Amino acid sequence: MRYKLLGRSGLRVSELCLGAGTFGVNWGPIGSDEAESRRILDAFLDAGGNFIDTSNRYQEGQSETWLGGFLKGKRDRAVIGTKFTLVDGMNDGKDPNGNGNHRKNLFRSVEGSLKRLQTDYIDLHRTFRRGGSPAPTRSPISMRSRRSARRRSNGA
């Protein structure tokens, strides 16, 4: 496997990125069960891959949850990219700030993803799509904790 620098982040990521959008069964036929998802991830890591893409919405959060469990003891080996913007299971759809690219949803999403991924940092966090509300002016590349994420976003 060959690796490339990810922008100016300094992170070295595999040229192939594993999309984990089908890690889960919450979307019915569009997905794979836990055993198959684990086999896919293990084969990717065994081949030297390290860059994994997921989202707070993939399989209604199940993708992040399973990925966090699969990476126990191997977390430092992986570069995890996740996304936010869309309404997820933490919102009943009635909160006007429950989705979008604004600061409040960014923090809510980071906290949910950290919990589901069973980690204290996210390597790459980005918007799922543009629109709906302005994107935060800065989205941290690496968030070591919820506290440091808040400090960075506040410019401290």
BAVEXVO-950151 format. One record per residue: residue number from 1; residue in one letter; y, x, z of N, C-alpha, C in turn. Coordinates in steps of 0.02 Angstrom, whole numbers, plus 50000, padded with zeros to 5 digits. Each point is the difference from the previous one (the first is absolute). Layout:
<fivexs>
<fivex k="NUM" r="A" n_Y="Y" n_X="X" n_Z="Z" ca_Y="Y" ca_X="X" ca_Z="Z" c_Y="Y" c_X="X" c_Z="Z"/>
...
</fivexs>
This chain:
<fivexs>
<fivex k="1" r="M" n_Y="49941" n_X="50042" n_Z="50000" ca_Y="50059" ca_X="49958" ca_Z="50000" c_Y="50062" c_X="50044" c_Z="50000"/>
<fivex k="2" r="R" n_Y="50048" n_X="49982" n_Z="49960" ca_Y="50064" ca_X="50037" ca_Z="50000" c_Y="50051" c_X="49960" c_Z="50040"/>
<fivex k="3" r="Y" n_Y="50050" n_X="50037" n_Z="50025" ca_Y="50050" ca_X="49969" ca_Z="50043" c_Y="50070" c_X="50013" c_Z="49972"/>
<fivex k="4" r="K" n_Y="50045" n_X="49956" n_Z="50014" ca_Y="50069" ca_X="50005" ca_Z="49978" c_Y="50045" c_X="49988" c_Z="50060"/>
<fivex k="5" r="L" n_Y="50060" n_X="50028" n_Z="49997" ca_Y="50050" ca_X="49984" ca_Z="50052" c_Y="50027" c_X="49930" c_Z="49987"/>
<fivex k="6" r="L" n_Y="50007" n_X="49962" n_Z="50053" ca_Y="50026" ca_X="49933" ca_Z="49995" c_Y="50076" c_X="50003" c_Z="50009"/>
<fivex k="7" r="G" n_Y="50035" n_X="49999" n_Z="49944" ca_Y="50073" ca_X="50003" ca_Z="50002" c_Y="50024" c_X="50060" c_Z="50039"/>
<fivex k="8" r="R" n_Y="50049" n_X="49989" n_Z="50043" ca_Y="50027" ca_X="50054" ca_Z="50042" c_Y="49973" c_X="49995" c_Z="50071"/>
<fivex k="9" r="S" n_Y="49946" n_X="49961" n_Z="50010" ca_Y="49973" ca_X="49989" ca_Z="50067" c_Y="49963" c_X="50061" c_Z="50027"/>
<fivex k="10" r="G" n_Y="49976" n_X="50043" n_Z="49956" ca_Y="49959" ca_X="50057" ca_Z="50021" c_Y="49927" c_X="49981" c_Z="50006"/>
<fivex k="11" r="L" n_Y="49983" n_X="49936" n_Z="49995" ca_Y="49931" ca_X="49978" ca_Z="50005" c_Y="49962" c_X="50019" c_Z="49936"/>
<fivex k="12" r="R" n_Y="49940" n_X="50025" n_Z="50009" ca_Y="49956" ca_X="50014" ca_Z="49943" c_Y="49950" c_X="49942" c_Z="49995"/>
<fivex k="13" r="V" n_Y="50002" n_X="49966" n_Z="49944" ca_Y="49957" ca_X="49942" ca_Z="49990" c_Y="49955" c_X="50012" c_Z="49940"/>
<fivex k="14" r="S" n_Y="49940" n_X="49970" n_Z="50004" ca_Y="49954" ca_X="50005" ca_Z="49944" c_Y="50029" c_X="49966" c_Z="49939"/>
<fivex k="15" r="E" n_Y="49983" n_X="50026" n_Z="49941" ca_Y="50025" ca_X="49970" ca_Z="49939" c_Y="49977" c_X="49928" c_Z="49992"/>
<fivex k="16" r="L" n_Y="49943" n_X="49984" n_Z="50028" ca_Y="49976" ca_X="49932" ca_Z="50001" c_Y="50017" c_X="49968" c_Z="50067"/>
<fivex k="17" r="C" n_Y="50024" n_X="49939" n_Z="49997" ca_Y="50016" ca_X="49962" ca_Z="50060" c_Y="49952" c_X="49941" c_Z="50004"/>
<fivex k="18" r="L" n_Y="49968" n_X="49991" n_Z="50057" ca_Y="49954" ca_X="49945" ca_Z="50008" c_Y="50038" c_X="49938" c_Z="50022"/>
<fivex k="19" r="G" n_Y="49998" n_X="49948" n_Z="49960" ca_Y="50030" ca_X="49937" ca_Z="50017" c_Y="49952" c_X="49959" c_Z="50043"/>
<fivex k="20" r="A" n_Y="50023" n_X="49982" n_Z="50060" ca_Y="49956" ca_X="49965" ca_Z="50047" c_Y="50014" c_X="49924" c_Z="50001"/>
<fivex k="21" r="G" n_Y="50028" n_X="49975" n_Z="49947" ca_Y="50016" ca_X="49928" ca_Z="49997" c_Y="49939" c_X="49955" c_Z="50002"/>
<fivex k="22" r="T" n_Y="49942" n_X="50027" n_Z="49982" ca_Y="49939" ca_X="49960" ca_Z="50001" c_Y="49956" c_X="50015" c_Z="50061"/>
<fivex k="23" r="F" n_Y="50027" n_X="50036" n_Z="50049" ca_Y="49963" ca_X="50012" ca_Z="50063" c_Y="50009" c_X="49938" c_Z="50043"/>
<fivex k="24" r="G" n_Y="49953" n_X="49954" n_Z="49994" ca_Y="50004" ca_X="49938" ca_Z="50039" c_Y="49971" c_X="49942" c_Z="49961"/>
<fivex k="25" r="V" n_Y="49989" n_X="49946" n_Z="50037" ca_Y="49969" ca_X="49940" ca_Z="49969" c_Y="50044" c_X="49939" c_Z="50008"/>
<fivex k="26" r="N" n_Y="50061" n_X="50009" n_Z="50023" ca_Y="50044" ca_X="49942" ca_Z="50012" c_Y="50026" c_X="49968" c_Z="49936"/>
<fivex k="27" r="W" n_Y="49993" n_X="50033" n_Z="49944" ca_Y="50022" ca_X="49972" ca_Z="49936" c_Y="49941" c_X="49975" c_Z="49959"/>
<fivex k="28" r="G" n_Y="49945" n_X="49985" n_Z="50033" ca_Y="49941" ca_X="49974" ca_Z="49966" c_Y="49969" c_X="50051" c_Z="49953"/>
<fivex k="29" r="P" n_Y="49993" n_X="49983" n_Z="49935" ca_Y="49964" ca_X="50044" ca_Z="49954" c_Y="50039" c_X="50064" c_Z="49983"/>
<fivex k="30" r="I" n_Y="50063" n_X="50003" n_Z="50019" ca_Y="50039" ca_X="50060" ca_Z="49986" c_Y="49998" c_X="50044" c_Z="50062"/>
<fivex k="31" r="G" n_Y="49947" n_X="50038" n_Z="50007" ca_Y="49993" ca_X="50043" ca_Z="50058" c_Y="49929" c_X="50025" c_Z="50007"/>
<fivex k="32" r="S" n_Y="49992" n_X="50046" n_Z="50048" ca_Y="49934" ca_X="50027" ca_Z="50014" c_Y="49988" c_X="49997" c_Z="50076"/>
<fivex k="33" r="D" n_Y="49937" n_X="49991" n_Z="50018" ca_Y="49984" ca_X="49994" ca_Z="50071" c_Y="50011" c_X="50067" c_Z="50035"/>
<fivex k="34" r="E" n_Y="49992" n_X="50000" n_Z="50066" ca_Y="50016" ca_X="50059" ca_Z="50040" c_Y="49956" c_X="50060" c_Z="49981"/>
<fivex k="35" r="A" n_Y="49936" n_X="49989" n_Z="49991" ca_Y="49954" ca_X="50056" ca_Z="49983" c_Y="50019" c_X="50031" c_Z="49932"/>
<fivex k="36" r="E" n_Y="50013" n_X="49957" n_Z="49951" ca_Y="50018" ca_X="50026" ca_Z="49933" c_Y="50068" c_X="50035" c_Z="50002"/>
<fivex k="37" r="S" n_Y="50047" n_X="49972" n_Z="50037" ca_Y="50066" ca_X="50032" ca_Z="50006" c_Y="49994" c_X="50070" c_Z="50032"/>
<fivex k="38" r="R" n_Y="49959" n_X="50005" n_Z="50051" ca_Y="49989" ca_X="50065" ca_Z="50032" c_Y="49968" c_X="50050" c_Z="49951"/>
<fivex k="39" r="R" n_Y="49951" n_X="49977" n_Z="49961" ca_Y="49968" ca_X="50045" ca_Z="49951" c_Y="50051" c_X="50025" c_Z="49949"/>
<fivex k="40" r="I" n_Y="50044" n_X="49955" n_Z="49977" ca_Y="50051" ca_X="50020" ca_Z="49952" c_Y="50046" c_X="50053" c_Z="50030"/>
<fivex k="41" r="L" n_Y="50024" n_X="49988" n_Z="50061" ca_Y="50044" ca_X="50048" ca_Z="50032" c_Y="49965" c_X="50067" c_Z="50012"/>
<fivex k="42" r="D" n_Y="49938" n_X="49999" n_Z="50025" ca_Y="49964" ca_X="50062" ca_Z="50013" c_Y="49989" c_X="50040" c_Z="49936"/>
<fivex k="43" r="A" n_Y="49983" n_X="49966" n_Z="49945" ca_Y="49990" ca_X="50035" ca_Z="49936" c_Y="50066" c_X="50032" c_Z="49977"/>
<fivex k="44" r="F" n_Y="50055" n_X="49964" n_Z="50009" ca_Y="50066" ca_X="50027" ca_Z="49982" c_Y="50016" c_X="50062" c_Z="50041"/>
<fivex k="45" r="L" n_Y="49992" n_X="49995" n_Z="50066" ca_Y="50014" ca_X="50058" ca_Z="50043" c_Y="49953" c_X="50058" c_Z="49985"/>
<fivex k="46" r="D" n_Y="49936" n_X="49986" n_Z="49989" ca_Y="49951" ca_X="50053" ca_Z="49984" c_Y="50017" c_X="50036" c_Z="49934"/>
<fivex k="47" r="A" n_Y="50033" n_X="49964" n_Z="49954" ca_Y="50021" ca_X="50030" ca_Z="49937" c_Y="50065" c_X="50039" c_Z="50007"/>
<fivex k="48" r="G" n_Y="50029" n_X="50001" n_Z="50060" ca_Y="50061" ca_X="50037" ca_Z="50011" c_Y="50063" c_X="49958" c_Z="49999"/>
<fivex k="49" r="G" n_Y="49994" n_X="49935" n_Z="49989" ca_Y="50058" ca_X="49957" ca_Z="50001" c_Y="50030" c_X="49994" c_Z="50069"/>
<fivex k="50" r="N" n_Y="50065" n_X="49992" n_Z="50003" ca_Y="50032" ca_X="49992" ca_Z="50066" c_Y="50055" c_X="49947" c_Z="50000"/>
<fivex k="51" r="F" n_Y="50021" n_X="49975" n_Z="49942" ca_Y="50056" ca_X="49954" ca_Z="49995" c_Y="49974" c_X="49928" c_Z="49994"/>
<fivex k="52" r="I" n_Y="50017" n_X="49958" n_Z="50048" ca_Y="49974" ca_X="49932" ca_Z="50003" c_Y="50058" c_X="49951" c_Z="50003"/>
<fivex k="53" r="D" n_Y="49998" n_X="49950" n_Z="49957" ca_Y="50053" ca_X="49949" ca_Z="49996" c_Y="49974" c_X="49935" c_Z="50030"/>
<fivex k="54" r="T" n_Y="50040" n_X="49970" n_Z="50044" ca_Y="49984" ca_X="49934" ca_Z="50027" c_Y="50065" c_X="49962" c_Z="50009"/>
<fivex k="55" r="S" n_Y="49996" n_X="49942" n_Z="50032" ca_Y="50059" ca_X="49959" ca_Z="50011" c_Y="49989" c_X="49954" c_Z="50060"/>
<fivex k="56" r="N" n_Y="50054" n_X="49979" n_Z="50030" ca_Y="49993" ca_X="49953" ca_Z="50055" c_Y="49971" c_X="49933" c_Z="49977"/>
<fivex k="57" r="R" n_Y="50002" n_X="49986" n_Z="49935" ca_Y="49976" ca_X="49937" ca_Z="49973" c_Y="49931" c_X="50004" c_Z="49968"/>
<fivex k="58" r="Y" n_Y="49975" n_X="50059" n_Z="49985" ca_Y="49935" ca_X="50004" ca_Z="49966" c_Y="49947" c_X="49969" c_Z="50044"/>
<fivex k="59" r="Q" n_Y="49966" n_X="49951" n_Z="49972" ca_Y="49947" ca_X="49963" ca_Z="50035" c_Y="50026" c_X="49972" c_Z="50066"/>
<fivex k="60" r="E" n_Y="50064" n_X="49982" n_Z="50001" ca_Y="50033" ca_X="49971" ca_Z="50059" c_Y="49994" c_X="50046" c_Z="50061"/>
<fivex k="61" r="G" n_Y="50008" n_X="50065" n_Z="49988" ca_Y="49999" ca_X="50050" ca_Z="50054" c_Y="49932" c_X="50032" c_Z="50011"/>
<fivex k="62" r="Q" n_Y="49948" n_X="49971" n_Z="49972" ca_Y="49933" ca_X="50026" ca_Z="50011" c_Y="49991" c_X="50070" c_Z="49970"/>
<fivex k="63" r="S" n_Y="50032" n_X="50014" n_Z="49945" ca_Y="49996" ca_X="50066" ca_Z="49969" c_Y="50024" c_X="50054" c_Z="50048"/>
<fivex k="64" r="E" n_Y="50058" n_X="49990" n_Z="50031" ca_Y="50025" ca_X="50049" ca_Z="50048" c_Y="49954" c_X="50005" c_Z="50061"/>
<fivex k="65" r="T" n_Y="49976" n_X="49943" n_Z="50024" ca_Y="49956" ca_X="50000" ca_Z="50059" c_Y="49936" c_X="50040" c_Z="49987"/>
<fivex k="66" r="W" n_Y="49968" n_X="49985" n_Z="49945" ca_Y="49938" ca_X="50036" ca_Z="49984" c_Y="50014" c_X="50074" c_Z="49988"/>
<fivex k="67" r="L" n_Y="50053" n_X="50015" n_Z="49963" ca_Y="50017" ca_X="50069" ca_Z="49985" c_Y="50011" c_X="50039" c_Z="50065"/>
<fivex k="68" r="G" n_Y="50035" n_X="49971" n_Z="50048" ca_Y="50011" ca_X="50033" ca_Z="50064" c_Y="49935" c_X="50016" c_Z="50035"/>
<fivex k="69" r="G" n_Y="49954" n_X="49954" n_Z="49999" ca_Y="49934" ca_X="50012" ca_Z="50031" c_Y="49960" c_X="50053" c_Z="49963"/>
<fivex k="70" r="F" n_Y="50001" n_X="49997" n_Z="49934" ca_Y="49963" ca_X="50049" ca_Z="49960" c_Y="50025" c_X="50071" c_Z="50010"/>
<fivex k="71" r="L" n_Y="50066" n_X="50007" n_Z="50012" ca_Y="50030" ca_X="50067" ca_Z="50005" c_Y="50000" c_X="50029" c_Z="50071"/>
<fivex k="72" r="K" n_Y="49970" n_X="49965" n_Z="50047" ca_Y="49996" ca_X="50028" ca_Z="50068" c_Y="49967" c_X="50069" c_Z="49997"/>
<fivex k="73" r="G" n_Y="50034" n_X="50049" n_Z="50029" ca_Y="49975" ca_X="50069" ca_Z="49999" c_Y="50015" c_X="50038" c_Z="49936"/>
<fivex k="74" r="K" n_Y="50027" n_X="49965" n_Z="49950" ca_Y="50015" ca_X="50031" ca_Z="49935" c_Y="50072" c_X="49988" c_Z="49980"/>
<fivex k="75" r="R" n_Y="50040" n_X="49971" n_Z="50044" ca_Y="50068" ca_X="49978" ca_Z="49982" c_Y="50043" c_X="50056" c_Z="49973"/>
<fivex k="76" r="D" n_Y="49997" n_X="50059" n_Z="50030" ca_Y="50042" ca_X="50055" ca_Z="49978" c_Y="49984" c_X="50023" c_Z="49929"/>
<fivex k="77" r="R" n_Y="49941" n_X="49983" n_Z="49977" ca_Y="49978" ca_X="50019" ca_Z="49933" c_Y="50030" c_X="49956" c_Z="49945"/>
<fivex k="78" r="A" n_Y="50024" n_X="49941" n_Z="50020" ca_Y="50023" ca_X="49950" ca_Z="49952" c_Y="50076" c_X="49996" c_Z="49999"/>
<fivex k="79" r="V" n_Y="50026" n_X="49984" n_Z="49942" ca_Y="50071" ca_X="49983" ca_Z="49991" c_Y="50001" c_X="49926" c_Z="49984"/>
<fivex k="80" r="I" n_Y="50026" n_X="49960" n_Z="50048" ca_Y="49999" ca_X="49928" ca_Z="49992" c_Y="50069" c_X="49975" c_Z="49980"/>
<fivex k="81" r="G" n_Y="50000" n_X="49963" n_Z="49945" ca_Y="50060" ca_X="49966" ca_Z="49978" c_Y="49990" c_X="49926" c_Z="50008"/>
<fivex k="82" r="T" n_Y="50047" n_X="49966" n_Z="50032" ca_Y="49997" ca_X="49928" ca_Z="50006" c_Y="50067" c_X="49970" c_Z="49982"/>
<fivex k="83" r="K" n_Y="50001" n_X="49935" n_Z="49992" ca_Y="50060" ca_X="49966" ca_Z="49974" c_Y="50019" c_X="49941" c_Z="50044"/>
<fivex k="84" r="F" n_Y="50060" n_X="49977" n_Z="49992" ca_Y="50024" ca_X="49939" ca_Z="50033" c_Y="50045" c_X="49963" c_Z="49952"/>
<fivex k="85" r="T" n_Y="50019" n_X="49941" n_Z="50016" ca_Y="50047" ca_X="49956" ca_Z="49967" c_Y="49976" c_X="49928" c_Z="50008"/>
<fivex k="86" r="L" n_Y="49937" n_X="49989" n_Z="49984" ca_Y="49973" ca_X="49932" ca_Z="49996" c_Y="49984" c_X="49972" c_Z="50069"/>
<fivex k="87" r="V" n_Y="49997" n_X="49934" n_Z="50006" ca_Y="49980" ca_X="49967" ca_Z="50062" c_Y="49928" c_X="50021" c_Z="50014"/>
<fivex k="88" r="D" n_Y="49986" n_X="50016" n_Z="50063" ca_Y="49931" ca_X="50016" ca_Z="50018" c_Y="49977" c_X="49955" c_Z="50056"/>
<fivex k="89" r="G" n_Y="49941" n_X="50013" n_Z="50028" ca_Y="49970" ca_X="49957" ca_Z="50051" c_Y="50040" c_X="49997" c_Z="50064"/>
<fivex k="90" r="M" n_Y="50051" n_X="50042" n_Z="50009" ca_Y="50039" ca_X="50000" ca_Z="50061" c_Y="50056" c_X="49948" c_Z="49996"/>
<fivex k="91" r="N" n_Y="50003" n_X="49962" n_Z="49947" ca_Y="50056" ca_X="49955" ca_Z="49989" c_Y="49973" c_X="49933" c_Z="49977"/>
<fivex k="92" r="D" n_Y="50026" n_X="49946" n_Z="50027" ca_Y="49977" ca_X="49934" ca_Z="49981" c_Y="50035" c_X="49973" c_Z="49938"/>
<fivex k="93" r="G" n_Y="50042" n_X="50040" n_Z="49969" ca_Y="50035" ca_X="49980" ca_Z="49940" c_Y="50064" c_X="49961" c_Z="50013"/>
<fivex k="94" r="K" n_Y="50015" n_X="49986" n_Z="50063" ca_Y="50060" ca_X="49962" ca_Z="50017" c_Y="50059" c_X="50044" c_Z="50020"/>
<fivex k="95" r="D" n_Y="49987" n_X="50064" n_Z="50011" ca_Y="50052" ca_X="50046" ca_Z="50021" c_Y="50035" c_X="50027" c_Z="49937"/>
<fivex k="96" r="P" n_Y="50064" n_X="49988" n_Z="49992" ca_Y="50035" ca_X="50025" ca_Z="49940" c_Y="50002" c_X="50076" c_Z="49996"/>
<fivex k="97" r="N" n_Y="49986" n_X="50034" n_Z="50056" ca_Y="49998" ca_X="50074" ca_Z="50000" c_Y="49929" c_X="50026" c_Z="50001"/>
<fivex k="98" r="G" n_Y="49952" n_X="49957" n_Z="49986" ca_Y="49929" ca_X="50019" ca_Z="50003" c_Y="49975" c_X="50037" c_Z="49940"/>
<fivex k="99" r="N" n_Y="50042" n_X="50008" n_Z="49950" ca_Y="49981" ca_X="50041" ca_Z="49942" c_Y="50064" c_X="50029" c_Z="49971"/>
<fivex k="100" r="G" n_Y="49993" n_X="50042" n_Z="49950" ca_Y="50058" ca_X="50031" ca_Z="49969" c_Y="50004" c_X="50074" c_Z="50016"/>
<fivex k="101" r="N" n_Y="50049" n_X="50032" n_Z="49972" ca_Y="50007" ca_X="50073" ca_Z="50006" c_Y="50051" c_X="50021" c_Z="50052"/>
<fivex k="102" r="H" n_Y="50017" n_X="49957" n_Z="50045" ca_Y="50052" ca_X="50016" ca_Z="50050" c_Y="49970" c_X="50037" c_Z="50061"/>
<fivex k="103" r="R" n_Y="50045" n_X="50026" n_Z="50040" ca_Y="49982" ca_X="50042" ca_Z="50057" c_Y="49953" c_X="49965" c_Z="50050"/>
<fivex k="104" r="K" n_Y="50014" n_X="49937" n_Z="50016" ca_Y="49958" ca_X="49965" ca_Z="50048" c_Y="49928" c_X="49995" c_Z="49976"/>
<fivex k="105" r="N" n_Y="49991" n_X="49981" n_Z="49938" ca_Y="49932" ca_X="49995" ca_Z="49974" c_Y="49967" c_X="50069" c_Z="49994"/>
<fivex k="106" r="L" n_Y="50040" n_X="50051" n_Z="49985" ca_Y="49973" ca_X="50068" ca_Z="49997" c_Y="49968" c_X="50018" c_Z="50067"/>
<fivex k="107" r="F" n_Y="50036" n_X="49991" n_Z="50055" ca_Y="49974" ca_X="50018" ca_Z="50066" c_Y="49940" c_X="49957" c_Z="50019"/>
<fivex k="108" r="R" n_Y="50003" n_X="49935" n_Z="49986" ca_Y="49945" ca_X="49955" ca_Z="50015" c_Y="49937" c_X="50021" c_Z="49962"/>
<fivex k="109" r="S" n_Y="50011" n_X="50017" n_Z="49937" ca_Y="49944" ca_X="50021" ca_Z="49958" c_Y="49970" c_X="50067" c_Z="50022"/>
<fivex k="110" r="V" n_Y="50044" n_X="50048" n_Z="50017" ca_Y="49975" ca_X="50065" ca_Z="50023" c_Y="49957" c_X="49991" c_Z="50062"/>
<fivex k="111" r="E" n_Y="50025" n_X="49961" n_Z="50048" ca_Y="49962" ca_X="49990" ca_Z="50062" c_Y="49932" c_X="49967" c_Z="49987"/>
<fivex k="112" r="G" n_Y="49998" n_X="49950" n_Z="49955" ca_Y="49937" ca_X="49968" ca_Z="49983" c_Y="49953" c_X="50048" c_Z="49964"/>
<fivex k="113" r="S" n_Y="50026" n_X="50039" n_Z="49953" ca_Y="49958" ca_X="50047" ca_Z="49963" c_Y="49973" c_X="50055" c_Z="50046"/>
<fivex k="114" r="L" n_Y="50041" n_X="50026" n_Z="50045" ca_Y="49977" ca_X="50051" ca_Z="50047" c_Y="49942" c_X="49973" c_Z="50042"/>
<fivex k="115" r="K" n_Y="50006" n_X="49938" n_Z="50022" ca_Y="49947" ca_X="49970" ca_Z="50041" c_Y="49936" c_X="49991" c_Z="49959"/>
<fivex k="116" r="R" n_Y="50007" n_X="49971" n_Z="49941" ca_Y="49941" ca_X="49988" ca_Z="49958" c_Y="49967" c_X="50065" c_Z="49978"/>
<fivex k="117" r="L" n_Y="50040" n_X="50050" n_Z="49982" ca_Y="49973" ca_X="50064" ca_Z="49978" c_Y="49975" c_X="50044" c_Z="50058"/>
<fivex k="118" r="Q" n_Y="50013" n_X="49978" n_Z="50061" ca_Y="49978" ca_X="50036" ca_Z="50060" c_Y="50024" c_X="50073" c_Z="49998"/>
<fivex k="119" r="T" n_Y="50064" n_X="50008" n_Z="49985" ca_Y="50030" ca_X="50066" ca_Z="49995" c_Y="50069" c_X="49998" c_Z="50029"/>
<fivex k="120" r="D" n_Y="50029" n_X="50059" n_Z="50010" ca_Y="50068" ca_X="50002" ca_Z="50027" c_Y="50050" c_X="50023" c_Z="49948"/>
<fivex k="121" r="Y" n_Y="49978" n_X="50008" n_Z="49937" ca_Y="50046" ca_X="50018" ca_Z="49947" c_Y="49976" c_X="49974" c_Z="49932"/>
<fivex k="122" r="I" n_Y="50049" n_X="49989" n_Z="49957" ca_Y="49988" ca_X="49979" ca_Z="49931" c_Y="50029" c_X="50055" c_Z="49957"/>
<fivex k="123" r="D" n_Y="49962" n_X="50025" n_Z="49952" ca_Y="50023" ca_X="50056" ca_Z="49958" c_Y="50052" c_X="49978" c_Z="49949"/>
<fivex k="124" r="L" n_Y="49990" n_X="49942" n_Z="49970" ca_Y="50045" ca_X="49975" ca_Z="49948" c_Y="50007" c_X="49925" c_Z="50009"/>
<fivex k="125" r="H" n_Y="50060" n_X="49977" n_Z="50013" ca_Y="50012" ca_X="49928" ca_Z="50009" c_Y="50053" c_X="49980" c_Z="49948"/>
<fivex k="126" r="R" n_Y="49984" n_X="49948" n_Z="49962" ca_Y="50047" ca_X="49981" ca_Z="49947" c_Y="50000" c_X="49924" c_Z="49991"/>
<fivex k="127" r="T" n_Y="50049" n_X="49977" n_Z="49963" ca_Y="50005" ca_X="49929" ca_Z="49987" c_Y="49946" c_X="49979" c_Z="49950"/>
<fivex k="128" r="F" n_Y="49975" n_X="49940" n_Z="50009" ca_Y="49950" ca_X="49974" ca_Z="49954" c_Y="50031" c_X="49981" c_Z="49934"/>
<fivex k="129" r="R" n_Y="50059" n_X="49970" n_Z="50005" ca_Y="50036" ca_X="49983" ca_Z="49939" c_Y="50074" c_X="49994" c_Z="50016"/>
<fivex k="130" r="R" n_Y="50040" n_X="50007" n_Z="49950" ca_Y="50071" ca_X="49993" ca_Z="50009" c_Y="50019" c_X="49926" c_Z="49998"/>
<fivex k="131" r="G" n_Y="50055" n_X="49985" n_Z="50029" ca_Y="50024" ca_X="49931" ca_Z="49997" c_Y="49996" c_X="49965" c_Z="50067"/>
<fivex k="132" r="G" n_Y="50034" n_X="49944" n_Z="50003" ca_Y="49999" ca_X="49960" ca_Z="50061" c_Y="50052" c_X="50022" c_Z="50050"/>
<fivex k="133" r="S" n_Y="50004" n_X="50063" n_Z="50013" ca_Y="50050" ca_X="50027" ca_Z="50045" c_Y="50006" c_X="50075" c_Z="49986"/>
<fivex k="134" r="P" n_Y="50056" n_X="50030" n_Z="50016" ca_Y="50009" ca_X="50070" ca_Z="49985" c_Y="49951" c_X="50044" c_Z="50038"/>
<fivex k="135" r="A" n_Y="49978" n_X="50053" n_Z="49969" ca_Y="49956" ca_X="50048" ca_Z="50033" c_Y="50040" c_X="50040" c_Z="50051"/>
<fivex k="136" r="P" n_Y="49967" n_X="50021" n_Z="50055" ca_Y="50035" ca_X="50044" ca_Z="50047" c_Y="50025" c_X="50061" c_Z="49962"/>
<fivex k="137" r="T" n_Y="50056" n_X="50028" n_Z="50021" ca_Y="50027" ca_X="50057" ca_Z="49964" c_Y="49954" c_X="50061" c_Z="50006"/>
<fivex k="138" r="R" n_Y="49962" n_X="50004" n_Z="50053" ca_Y="49953" ca_X="50055" ca_Z="50008" c_Y="49936" c_X="49972" c_Z="50028"/>
<fivex k="139" r="S" n_Y="49944" n_X="50014" n_Z="49968" ca_Y="49935" ca_X="49983" ca_Z="50028" c_Y="49965" c_X="50066" c_Z="50015"/>
<fivex k="140" r="P" n_Y="49986" n_X="50014" n_Z="50063" ca_Y="49972" ca_X="50064" ca_Z="50018" c_Y="49933" c_X="50013" c_Z="49965"/>
<fivex k="141" r="I" n_Y="49990" n_X="50062" n_Z="49978" ca_Y="49937" ca_X="50020" ca_Z="49969" c_Y="49945" c_X="50002" c_Z="50052"/>
<fivex k="142" r="S" n_Y="50013" n_X="50031" n_Z="50057" ca_Y="49950" ca_X="50006" ca_Z="50052" c_Y="50026" c_X="49970" c_Z="50065"/>
<fivex k="143" r="M" n_Y="49963" n_X="49955" n_Z="50027" ca_Y="50021" ca_X="49969" ca_Z="50063" c_Y="49949" c_X="50017" c_Z="50054"/>
<fivex k="144" r="R" n_Y="50018" n_X="50047" n_Z="50043" ca_Y="49954" ca_X="50023" ca_Z="50052" c_Y="49990" c_X="49948" c_Z="50055"/>
<fivex k="145" r="S" n_Y="50046" n_X="49956" n_Z="50009" ca_Y="49992" ca_X="49947" ca_Z="50050" c_Y="50052" c_X="49947" c_Z="49986"/>
<fivex k="146" r="R" n_Y="49991" n_X="49943" n_Z="50032" ca_Y="50050" ca_X="49947" ca_Z="49992" c_Y="50068" c_X="50023" c_Z="50023"/>
<fivex k="147" r="R" n_Y="50001" n_X="50038" n_Z="50053" ca_Y="50064" ca_X="50024" ca_Z="50027" c_Y="50035" c_X="50046" c_Z="49951"/>
<fivex k="148" r="S" n_Y="49962" n_X="50048" n_Z="49971" ca_Y="50033" ca_X="50046" ca_Z="49953" c_Y="50020" c_X="49963" c_Z="49937"/>
<fivex k="149" r="A" n_Y="49963" n_X="49948" n_Z="49981" ca_Y="50019" ca_X="49961" ca_Z="49941" c_Y="50067" c_X="49966" c_Z="50012"/>
<fivex k="150" r="R" n_Y="50009" n_X="49973" n_Z="50060" ca_Y="50064" ca_X="49969" ca_Z="50016" c_Y="50056" c_X="50051" c_Z="50002"/>
<fivex k="151" r="R" n_Y="49988" n_X="50058" n_Z="50029" ca_Y="50051" ca_X="50053" ca_Z="50002" c_Y="50020" c_X="50020" c_Z="49930"/>
<fivex k="152" r="R" n_Y="49952" n_X="50010" n_Z="49956" ca_Y="50016" ca_X="50022" ca_Z="49932" c_Y="50039" c_X="49948" c_Z="49962"/>
<fivex k="153" r="S" n_Y="49979" n_X="49938" n_Z="50006" ca_Y="50034" ca_X="49946" ca_Z="49964" c_Y="50072" c_X="49991" c_Z="50025"/>
<fivex k="154" r="N" n_Y="50012" n_X="50014" n_Z="50064" ca_Y="50067" ca_X="49995" ca_Z="50027" c_Y="50042" c_X="50062" c_Z="49985"/>
<fivex k="155" r="G" n_Y="49969" n_X="50049" n_Z="49968" ca_Y="50037" ca_X="50061" ca_Z="49981" c_Y="50003" c_X="50051" c_Z="50056"/>
<fivex k="156" r="A" n_Y="49963" n_X="49991" n_Z="50054" ca_Y="50001" ca_X="50048" ca_Z="50055" c_Y="49955" c_X="50059" c_Z="49987"/>
</fivexs>
